[in-house]
Amino acid sequence: MNLLYLESVDSTQNYLKELVRSSTIELPHAVVAKTQTDGVGSRGNAWSGLDGNLFLSFAIPLKDLPRDLKIESSSIYFAHILKETLRECNSSVWLKWPNDFYIDE
């Protein structure tokens, strides 16, 4: 997976969507930012976070998704995979639906 790291961006999701639309990247691709000023939450809500948060969006080819995965379930699917991966690394992360990771509160 190609990785693009940014110091700051309005939204990793919107930034990545524009890269995909303009065909300037190859998939799979991820965008990570140290800070995010105007993130996109679920159901169109804004997402803001504190310094030290993980701001990450990624895109993979549709053909690489499991055939029985409904596209509207992909967010929780990948969030669960990442949560389990982090747990295997002894992280105490927990998942708040649909894809928000927390440690402690």
Short mmCIF file of the C-alpha atoms (twelve columns), coordinates in Angstrom:
data_MODEL
# 
_entry.id   MODEL 
# 
loop_
_atom_site.group_PDB 
_atom_site.id 
_atom_site.type_symbol 
_atom_site.label_atom_id 
_atom_site.label_alt_id 
_atom_site.label_comp_id 
_atom_site.label_asym_id 
_atom_site.label_seq_id 
_atom_site.Cartn_x 
_atom_site.Cartn_y 
_atom_site.Cartn_z 
_atom_site.pdbx_PDB_model_num 
ATOM 1   C CA . MET A 1   0.000   0.000   0.000   1 
ATOM 2   C CA . ASN A 2   1.305   3.445   -0.877  1 
ATOM 3   C CA . LEU A 3   1.283   5.895   2.014   1 
ATOM 4   C CA . LEU A 4   1.097   9.675   1.890   1 
ATOM 5   C CA . TYR A 5   1.850   11.491  5.152   1 
ATOM 6   C CA . LEU A 6   0.694   15.090  5.598   1 
ATOM 7   C CA . GLU A 7   1.353   17.484  8.461   1 
ATOM 8   C CA . SER A 8   -2.162  18.908  8.209   1 
ATOM 9   C CA . VAL A 9   -5.166  18.515  5.920   1 
ATOM 10  C CA . ASP A 10  -8.799  19.537  6.015   1 
ATOM 11  C CA . SER A 11  -9.945  15.907  5.713   1 
ATOM 12  C CA . THR A 12  -7.938  12.783  4.904   1 
ATOM 13  C CA . GLN A 13  -11.089 11.305  3.366   1 
ATOM 14  C CA . ASN A 14  -11.816 14.265  1.083   1 
ATOM 15  C CA . TYR A 15  -8.134  14.591  0.136   1 
ATOM 16  C CA . LEU A 16  -7.935  10.905  -0.794  1 
ATOM 17  C CA . LYS A 17  -11.239 11.001  -2.688  1 
ATOM 18  C CA . GLU A 18  -9.887  13.836  -4.842  1 
ATOM 19  C CA . LEU A 19  -6.683  11.893  -5.549  1 
ATOM 20  C CA . VAL A 20  -8.745  8.873   -6.620  1 
ATOM 21  C CA . ARG A 21  -11.093 10.990  -8.773  1 
ATOM 22  C CA . SER A 22  -8.191  12.692  -10.527 1 
ATOM 23  C CA . SER A 23  -6.451  9.349   -11.153 1 
ATOM 24  C CA . THR A 24  -3.161  10.721  -9.794  1 
ATOM 25  C CA . ILE A 25  -2.506  7.711   -7.538  1 
ATOM 26  C CA . GLU A 26  -2.481  3.949   -7.786  1 
ATOM 27  C CA . LEU A 27  -4.545  1.866   -5.398  1 
ATOM 28  C CA . PRO A 28  -4.182  0.712   -2.705  1 
ATOM 29  C CA . HIS A 29  -3.312  4.044   -1.143  1 
ATOM 30  C CA . ALA A 30  -3.556  5.619   2.320   1 
ATOM 31  C CA . VAL A 31  -3.467  9.207   3.537   1 
ATOM 32  C CA . VAL A 32  -2.343  9.920   7.101   1 
ATOM 33  C CA . ALA A 33  -2.232  13.367  8.697   1 
ATOM 34  C CA . LYS A 34  -0.821  14.674  11.944  1 
ATOM 35  C CA . THR A 35  -3.745  17.082  12.220  1 
ATOM 36  C CA . GLN A 36  -7.089  17.353  10.494  1 
ATOM 37  C CA . THR A 37  -9.118  20.559  10.491  1 
ATOM 38  C CA . ASP A 38  -12.439 19.578  8.905   1 
ATOM 39  C CA . GLY A 39  -12.834 15.814  9.073   1 
ATOM 40  C CA . VAL A 40  -15.846 13.864  7.894   1 
ATOM 41  C CA . GLY A 41  -17.742 11.761  10.422  1 
ATOM 42  C CA . SER A 42  -20.517 9.258   9.880   1 
ATOM 43  C CA . ARG A 43  -23.855 10.432  8.435   1 
ATOM 44  C CA . GLY A 44  -22.265 13.689  7.267   1 
ATOM 45  C CA . ASN A 45  -21.205 14.837  10.729  1 
ATOM 46  C CA . ALA A 46  -17.975 16.773  11.211  1 
ATOM 47  C CA . TRP A 47  -15.095 14.962  12.878  1 
ATOM 48  C CA . SER A 48  -12.622 16.856  14.974  1 
ATOM 49  C CA . GLY A 49  -9.901  15.416  17.139  1 
ATOM 50  C CA . LEU A 50  -7.160  16.327  19.522  1 
ATOM 51  C CA . ASP A 51  -3.430  16.361  18.900  1 
ATOM 52  C CA . GLY A 52  -2.141  12.818  18.999  1 
ATOM 53  C CA . ASN A 53  -5.161  11.339  17.230  1 
ATOM 54  C CA . LEU A 54  -4.840  9.069   14.220  1 
ATOM 55  C CA . PHE A 55  -6.246  10.639  11.059  1 
ATOM 56  C CA . LEU A 56  -6.250  7.983   8.349   1 
ATOM 57  C CA . SER A 57  -8.150  7.176   5.197   1 
ATOM 58  C CA . PHE A 58  -7.365  4.475   2.676   1 
ATOM 59  C CA . ALA A 59  -8.687  3.238   -0.631  1 
ATOM 60  C CA . ILE A 60  -8.371  -0.185  -2.195  1 
ATOM 61  C CA . PRO A 61  -9.696  -1.512  -5.498  1 
ATOM 62  C CA . LEU A 62  -13.284 -2.758  -5.241  1 
ATOM 63  C CA . LYS A 63  -12.171 -6.079  -6.709  1 
ATOM 64  C CA . ASP A 64  -10.045 -6.629  -3.579  1 
ATOM 65  C CA . LEU A 65  -13.043 -6.527  -1.220  1 
ATOM 66  C CA . PRO A 66  -14.646 -9.806  -0.124  1 
ATOM 67  C CA . ARG A 67  -17.429 -10.615 -2.592  1 
ATOM 68  C CA . ASP A 68  -20.033 -10.964 0.166   1 
ATOM 69  C CA . LEU A 69  -19.167 -7.625  1.831   1 
ATOM 70  C CA . LYS A 70  -21.812 -4.971  1.297   1 
ATOM 71  C CA . ILE A 71  -20.090 -1.675  0.506   1 
ATOM 72  C CA . GLU A 72  -22.055 0.107   3.248   1 
ATOM 73  C CA . SER A 73  -20.524 -2.325  5.771   1 
ATOM 74  C CA . SER A 74  -16.928 -1.793  4.675   1 
ATOM 75  C CA . SER A 75  -16.157 0.880   7.279   1 
ATOM 76  C CA . ILE A 76  -17.012 -1.317  10.256  1 
ATOM 77  C CA . TYR A 77  -15.393 -4.329  8.547   1 
ATOM 78  C CA . PHE A 78  -12.013 -2.617  8.202   1 
ATOM 79  C CA . ALA A 79  -12.293 -0.952  11.615  1 
ATOM 80  C CA . HIS A 80  -12.766 -4.370  13.207  1 
ATOM 81  C CA . ILE A 81  -9.754  -5.797  11.353  1 
ATOM 82  C CA . LEU A 82  -7.577  -2.883  12.496  1 
ATOM 83  C CA . LYS A 83  -8.826  -3.185  16.082  1 
ATOM 84  C CA . GLU A 84  -7.957  -6.875  16.164  1 
ATOM 85  C CA . THR A 85  -4.542  -6.192  14.630  1 
ATOM 86  C CA . LEU A 86  -3.815  -3.558  17.261  1 
ATOM 87  C CA . ARG A 87  -4.955  -5.919  20.026  1 
ATOM 88  C CA . GLU A 88  -2.470  -8.506  18.764  1 
ATOM 89  C CA . CYS A 89  0.168   -5.801  19.371  1 
ATOM 90  C CA . ASN A 90  -1.076  -5.504  22.989  1 
ATOM 91  C CA . SER A 91  -3.037  -2.308  22.412  1 
ATOM 92  C CA . SER A 92  -5.977  -1.587  24.717  1 
ATOM 93  C CA . VAL A 93  -7.873  0.110   21.896  1 
ATOM 94  C CA . TRP A 94  -11.646 -0.272  21.721  1 
ATOM 95  C CA . LEU A 95  -13.985 0.472   18.862  1 
ATOM 96  C CA . LYS A 96  -16.996 2.789   18.948  1 
ATOM 97  C CA . TRP A 97  -19.342 2.202   16.033  1 
ATOM 98  C CA . PRO A 98  -18.724 2.556   13.209  1 
ATOM 99  C CA . ASN A 99  -14.979 3.248   13.078  1 
ATOM 100 C CA . ASP A 100 -13.813 5.369   15.985  1 
ATOM 101 C CA . PHE A 101 -10.892 3.976   17.985  1 
ATOM 102 C CA . TYR A 102 -10.389 4.854   21.635  1 
ATOM 103 C CA . ILE A 103 -7.883  4.112   24.341  1 
ATOM 104 C CA . ASP A 104 -9.364  4.698   27.786  1 
ATOM 105 C CA . GLU A 105 -11.944 7.471   27.406  1 
# 
